[in-house]
Structure formats: C-alpha cells, structure tokens
Amino acid sequence: MSLELLSISRRCGDQQVLDSVSIHVRAGDCYGLIGHNGAGKTSALRVALGLTRPDSGAVHVDGFDARAHPREARARLGALIETPGFHGHLDARANLALLARLQGFAPAAAGSETERVLGLVGLGEVGYKRVRDFSQGMRQRLGIAQALLGSPAHVLLDEPTNGLDPEGTAEVRALLARLVRIDGVSVLISSHRLDEVAGLCNRIGVMRQGKLVVEAETSALLALSPARLVLATDDDARAARVLAELGVRTTPLAAGGLALELGSRSPGEVARCVVGAGLELARLGADVPALEEIYLRYARGERGLTQTPAATSTGSAGKPRHRSPPRPLARVLRYELARTFAGWKMPALLASPALVAAASIALERGRATAEAARVARGELASTTALTGFSSVASALGTSLPLLALIGAGLASQAIAGELGRGTLRNVLLRPATRAEVVLGKFLAGTAATLGAYLVLLLVVLSASAAAFGFGDLVEILPNGQEFPLVSAAELRPELVRALLAPLPALLAFFALGFLAGSCTRSATGGLGLAIGALFGLDLARAAARGLGFEGWLLSAYLPSPLGDTSYTAYFADRAQGISNAVFEYGSSWAGVPRDCAYPLLWAALCIGLSVLLLGRRSVP
C-alpha cells in the first residue's frame, strides 16, 4: 500500500504552482520532499490531504481514490501543515480529545489515545496547560501529536522541526525513525534543507518551481563522489597546508571547514595525517550537497539522477478493509457542540435573550401596577388589565431580534472562526467529507440556537404566568368593574402559533450567518458580513414593500423596529383586544404558510451555497 500523487497540476492566477507532479511514497518509506521556499512542497502536501483541489491529476491512498472516497483517504492520513492551529483557551488534552472523538474514538478510548500521543511527543507532563500559554516549540510538538492520532498509515509533516531547539529536533527525528522502523508507518517530510532529511529518509524528491525534478534513493542522490569529504579542525588554514603536502586538494567552506578532494588518498590517511600534525579533528565525513548542486546535476543529466517514472495507480485492486469510522455527521455534530460549549461565555451569550425578556416582563408588571393604581385614584378613566398573552408578545418582540443577531453571529464563526485560528484544517483532516462538515456544523449551531429559544420560551411563559396569568383580557373601570374584551380560549391557539412562528425565521437567519462565515477567511470578517446582511435585509424592506416583494425578505418574519410585520406583532395586537388585526403573510405558498415556506427556502439556499463554497475552497 502506498500514497500516490499522479500528475498533479495546479495554477494560482498566473503562477503554475504544481506542474504534473507525481510522487510515490511506498509503505514503510521515510520520504523527504525538499526544495527552496516556494518550490511547491506545501502545495503538494495540501493536495495530497484534500485541503486544496488540483486542476488535474489524482491522489490515491492505499488504492482508494481520495476524491471518490475522501473518508477512507482521511482515515489513513495524519498531517501537520505549516503552523499548527488549536483552540487557545483549551488545554492540550482537551484539544486532542476533541479531535480524537472526531476521529471516531469512544470517550474512554479518546482519553487513552490522547495520553499516548502526548507521551510520544514529550508533552505528557504539560497536557493540562492551555495552548495559548505554549511556546512555539510546544505548539509544534502538539501539532505532531494531532497528526499521530489514530495511528495513521501515512504521516505528512511540513517542516516538522520548525521552532524546536536542537534537543527537540533530535527527539522528533528519533520519533519519526521509530515510526518508520518499528510501527511500519510511511512518513513524508517536506523541508528546504537537504541535510535535515538526508540521515533520516531513505528516498528523496527534489522540487523546483512547481516541478519534481528528481526522485531517487537517498544513497544515489548523495553519491556526489566517493572521494569528496568535509574536514573540520581547530585550525583549518594549517590543516589545508598539511593536506596539500599529502596531495589532497582543499576548498574552504563558507560555514567553516574544508571540502576535500582525496584523489588516491583514503579517509584514514587524511585522519592520521591531521592528528599526526597535532591538529584536533572535529569532523571528517561525507559532504551533503546543496540544493543548487542537485539542480545542476539533474540539468546535466548525470547518471543515477534521472526522473523516476510516474507511479502507476493500483486502482481498486487489492484494497484493504475500510478504516473510516461510521456516522461522520454525528461525529462532526458532537465535535462542534463540544467546541462551542467548552467554557461559560457561549452559554451566557445564548442565555442573554432570556434575561432581556425577563427584564421586559418585569417592566411590564411595574407599568401595569402603576396604571391600575391611577385608575383606582380616578386619574384614569380605565385601563386594560395586562395578561400573560400580551406579556409574552411584548417579551418576544424585545428578545427575538437579539436572538437572531446572536444566532447569525454564532453561525458566522463556525467556518470563518476556525479558519482564522487554523483549526478548520484539523477538522478537515479527519474522516468526513466537506459536505458532512458543513451539515454537522450547521446542525450543531441550529441546535444551540433552538436551545436558546427554548430557554427563552420557558422564561417568558413562566414569568408571564407568575406576573399576569393567562386569563381573559378585560377592561378595568374606576369602580373596579371588569369589562371582557377577548377570552383566553380565543387566544390560546394563537399563542401556540406565536411561539412556533419564529422558528423558521431563526433557522434562516442562522443559515444566512453561516453563509457569511463561509464567504470570508477571518472571524471578524465573518461576523461583520453576517451583521451587515441582517441589517441590510431589514433596511431593504422599505424599498421591497413598495415593489410588493417584502414577504420574500427574512426580516419580514421577525420583530423589527423598521415596521413589524411578523406574527409576533399580529399576536400582540390580538392580545391587546384589537379585533381587526390582520397577519399580512398568513396565506400559503405551495400548501405551506408563507412565514414558514419562505424562510425555509432561504435556509436551504444558504446551506447549499455554504457546502459549495467550502467544497471548492483551499484551506490554509
């Protein structure tokens, strides 16, 4: 089994980022992909991982076409690409446990797997620390740890020693060597330094300007000349004079030391000569060529550096058993809920509309008490005794716009927020399709918003019942006599609809915020676009009303200070005894009430566009 990139090409604007690149990482390989910054190494890894769509070509993972079977491909791959992204307010264990559950581990197994990979990268003692307090080197180790979750068959690491001190670099190299030698994992490492991978990798591919210029065994690539060595002593100038007498040509190196051309002499003779002259021998070993030298040798077509033929796809023959865990949508839903409610801030924010509603009812109670007192003193001829029905309508009219705003803002962060933090990449590397990621996130956010609405209703109903009760609507005269206006029996069915009517509109506002977050690349950009869309739709109602299509706009179905046409406003009029109140959008469309059908159409359109956008987006 192997990882294969087959004739991958990708263009960004006028730049050809990848030009018919074919890479074959065999089972058990430690493959070094080297090249200068901008050569296309990271782009090739992104295509292999499904983070970027190629213009042409294919990726096969253990015989599975990654485009046709993305979950199976992701289940076999682990990766660290560039700067690792994590939720900074969570500790290392919590971050990894979230990803392990998304990977398909049960709760107890996720904890064990988290401890295993933390131990592998040397973070077992600091797993309790919040990631925001980690150094760059610790973050890099944590990034390698998340790449090893689930013991993938192929691990792709982009500059894995970035930010590590020499000791950490040595530990990572030892870990990778063990993964290849003992665990049988194939490892693909990208680096801009040949000397970093020469002693670790058995095969090396060299990229330049988007092309794979050579792919060869490491031993063949480094076989410059058996007689070319590097020597370092405590006095290189004197060593050069001593070796000149031996007939060995030397060339000073910019980084210190001498490059030797031995001719007929052996390395042993050189060592004995240097030590015999009283010089301290610091180093005597093979010279690792620079990338430029590899490029030039390939251009000259030297023997042993011809391009390896493109890997032949194994197709569907000999596929291993399926590794992708079941229920991907449920896994994404669980991840998103756990991520959203990991802390007190989000529950507090979602509870704020209920607090606003409770405050509104308290104010209504105070005003009702004051007006009843004025009637009793003869200052007013009469007053309408408030009921729980009008209290509910007033509280919903105050709190629903806030809940819609919070829901849309929360939705805007599902994609844009994770993209800005670099954590979306970790999600997309797990065994789930992009459509499943979008739908899972949408369902989780919808559940959170509807949960907030349920809390709002419980507060509104209980507070209204305690403050006013749900009795008949009556007019109170100065002598205390009550004149009936509307019976409670008439209002109860309309109350039920008033409680259910906002649900489609809230769902649509959440979907609109989700789409806004799918269009941007930063948390602030997503939030700003979502808020702008909400207020823009509300402001557009004035023009739409004159043209006769106000009913197509979402803001027509939730309370608004810019002309309230929602069912909540209609119910408020009915609860106050206005007998000729009319709900403007009470007709049906395709057999479904318009205040339900139109918002649901908006929601479906926004989610469909979000799936399309994320499906085609390159994720950094």
ABEGO torsion letter per residue (X at the ends): XBBBBBGBBBBBEABBABBGBBBBBBBGBBBBBBEBBGAGAAAAAAAAAGABBBABEBBBBGGBBAAABAAAAAAABBBBBEBBBBBAABBAAAAAAAAAAAAGBBAAAAAAAAAAAAAAAGAAAAAABBAAABBAAAAAAAAAAAAABGGBABBBBBGAABGBBAAAAAAAAAAAAAAAAAAGBBBBBBBABAAAAAAABABBBBBBGGBBABBBBAAAAABABAABBBBBBABAAAAAAAAAAAGBBBBBBAAEEBBBBAEABBAAAAAAAAAAAGBBBABBBBBBBBAAAAAAAAAAGBBGABBBBBBBBAEABGBBBBABBBGAAAAAAAAAAAAAABEAAAAAAAAAAAAAAAAAAAAAAAAAAAAAAAAAAGABABBBBBBAAAAAAAAAAAAAAAAAAAAAAAAAAAAAAAAAAGAAAAAAABBBBAAAAAAAAAAAAAAAAAAAAAAAAAAAAAAAAAAAEBBBBBBBBAAGBBBBABBAAAAAAAAAAAAAAAAAAAAAAAAAAAAAAAABABAAAAAAAAAAAAAAAAAAAAAAAAAGAAAABAAAABBBABGBABAAAAAAAAAAGBAABBBAAABBBGGBBAAAAAAAAAAAAAAAAAAAAAAABBBX
